[in-house]
Every structure is written in C-alpha cells, then in structure tokens.
Amino acid sequence: MKKIISTILTLAFLLIPWMKAYGADQAPKIGYIDLQKILLQSNAGRKAEAEFKQQVALRERQLKGKKKELEEMQKSIEAQSTLLSRDALMEKQAEFVKKRDAFLKLAQEYDKELQEKNGELTKKILLKVQGIITKIGKQGHYSVILEKSQGGILYAPASEDLTRQVLDLFNKQTGTTTKNRDK
C-alpha cells in the first residue's frame, strides 16, 4: 500500500511541472509498457530464456551426479559402520562431511553464477528495449512512459499500452518478427 501511495505521489510531483508548462488545455501524454511481457514474448527474450535453461540444466546434471556420489558414500559408511574401527569410521565421516560441504558450496556458486547469467541476458535485452522506448516516447511526444508490472499503474486504458509497439520494433531491430498473439 505504501508503495502504491508513494508511486502516485511521485507521479503527481513529476506531472505538476509539465502541467504548468503545457497549460491547463494540454495535459501530459502518458504511456506504459509491460517489460515482463516483452522479455517473455520477444524473440530475443525467448532465445535468452532457452540459453538460460540450457545453463540451468547443465548445472543440475552436474550437481545430480555429485549428489549421487554423496548418497552412495553415505550408504557405504552406514553399511560399514559396524565393521570399521571407531577411528576409521570417524575418518570416513569426516571425509563425507568435507565432500558434502564442498557440494553445498558448489551448489551456491552455481546458483550465483546462474543469477548473474540471467541478469546479463536480461540487461542486454533491456538496454536495446530502452532505446526503442526512448524513440517511441520522442516520436509520440510522450511526457512519461511507465512500466506496468512494477505495480505503479492501477488503471490505464489499453490505448496507452505501448507494449506491442515496443515488442514489434524490438523484434524488427533484432531481425525477427512475431505474430500478433496478444494485442
């Protein structure tokens, strides 16, 4: 609730200077886009998602193999626990703990690596999309273009949604086109 009120107040403060500059007869022109939709529906977004999923699958396979090794090691220790001396058992358990900790550290490293990769892929797309948004904003004489999925827009007519226009220009710029799935 605080975020919504804050967004409304910020928007109001941003619009006051424009309202004075344009006069009462010319209200500022406001549009909005849905970046999430652009990321999911653009060809570049789909390509980035496929690349990211390949990286995730690779890391999961690698971790799965190491996890299986740990499970087998644990079963072996349990099976030999009655046969081994106390010192030998403690040594095997210490070795298991060391390998388990290495596994957990590796999983964390993979997670961090994947988050960074996802951020890189998304950033590349957003930088290109930002240029298109700026171009549309200037050509359409928009005062402000807002992002829909961040929760700042409570209502806006569909006629002010620039998402399809941005998506089409982005796909055209990246050398691919999409069919009008979501108008």
N, C-alpha and C positions, 0 to 999 in steps of 0.2 A: 504494500500500500504506500509506504514511504517513497519507494522508487517511482511509482506512478505519479504521485504528487510532485515529486522533485522534477520529473520529466516534464510535466505540464507547466510548472513554474519556469523551468529553464526555457522551454519553448516560448512561453509568453514573453519572457525578457528578451529573447532573441528576435521576436517578431515586432516588438514595440518600435525599435528604430526604423525598421522597414515600413511599418505602417505610417510613421511620421514622414518618412522620405517620399513614399508613394502618395500620400494624402489619403483621405477617407474613401475616395472613389476608386482607388486602386489597391486592393488587398494583395498581400504577397501570394505568390503561386507556390504551392507545396505539393510535392510528390513523394512517393515512397516505393521502396523495393523490398523484396524478400531475399536476402543474401543466401539463406539456407536453401531456398528453392533453386537459386542459381547454381549453388555448389552441387546440389543433387541432380539437377536436370541438364546442366551444360555438358557438352561432350568432354571438355577438359576436366570437369569435375568427376565425371564417370570414369575417365581414364585414370585420374589421380586416385580415386577410390579403389579401382581394380589393382593399381600398383601397390597401394597401401595394404589391401587384403592379401596380396601375394607375400608381402613382407611379414604380415602377422602370421600367415600360415607357415611360412618358413621357420619363424621363431618358435611357434607352437610345436612343430615337428622336432626341432632341436631340443626343446625342453621336455617333450614327451619321452624321448629316448633317454635323457638323463634321469628323469623321474623313474622310469622303469628300472634303470640300473640301481637307483637308491632303494626301490621296493625289493628288488632281488637281494641286495646286500642286507637289508633289514631281515628278510626271511631267513637268509643264511645264518645270520647272527643268532636269531631266535632258535633255529634248528640246532645249532652247535652250542648253545648256551650251557647245556648240561654236560657236554663233553670237554669243553675248554676249561683251562685253569682260570682262576679269578683274574690274574694279570693279563692273560691272553684275551679274555672276554672284554676287559676294560679297554685294552688296546684297540680291539675291533670296534667297540662302541665309540671310542674317541675318533677313530678314522671315519666312522659313519657320520658322526656329528660334524666333522670337518667338511665332508663331502656335501652333506645336507646344507650347511651354511654357504658353501660355495654355490650350490644350486640356487638357493634363495637370492643370493647376491646377483647371480647371472640373470635370474628372472626379473629382478628390479632394474638391472642395466638394460635388458631388452625392452622393458616397459618404458623406460625413459627414452631410449633410442626411438621407439615407435611413436611416442608422443612428439618428439622433435621432428621426425619424418612427416607426421601428419601436419604439424604446424608449418613446415617448409612447403609442403604441397599446397596447403590452403592459402598460405601467404602469396605464393606465385599467382594463384588464380585471382585472389582479391586485389592484388596490385594491378592486374590487367583490367579487372572489372571497375576499379576506381577510376581509371582513365575514361572508360565508357560512360560511367555515371556523370563525371565532370562534363564530358562532351554533351550528353543529353541535357544536363542541367543548364549549360550555357545556351545551347540551341533552342531549348524550350523556355528560356527565361524563367527558370525556377529560382525562387529565393532560397528554398531549403528542400533537400531530398533526404528523407528519413529512412531508417532501417526498420522494417516491420517486426521481425522476430525478436527484437530486443525488449519488447513489452512496452514501448513508449507510445504505440498507436492504439487507442481504444476504439476509434471508429475512423474510417476513411472510405470514401466511395471508390468503387473499383476503377472508375475512370482516372483516378490519380495514381493507380498502381503501374509503375514503370518496369516491373519485373520482366515481363515478356519482351519488352523493347530492349532492355539491357541484355537479356539472355540471347535474343536473336543476333544483336550486334556482336556480342562476345563470341558466339559460335561462328559468325561470319568472319570475325577478325582472326580466329584460330583456325580458319579453313574448313569448318564443318557447319552443317545446318541441322536443325531439329524440326520435327513436325510439331505443329501446334497441338500439343497434348493437353495443356492446361491453359486455357485463356483467362 
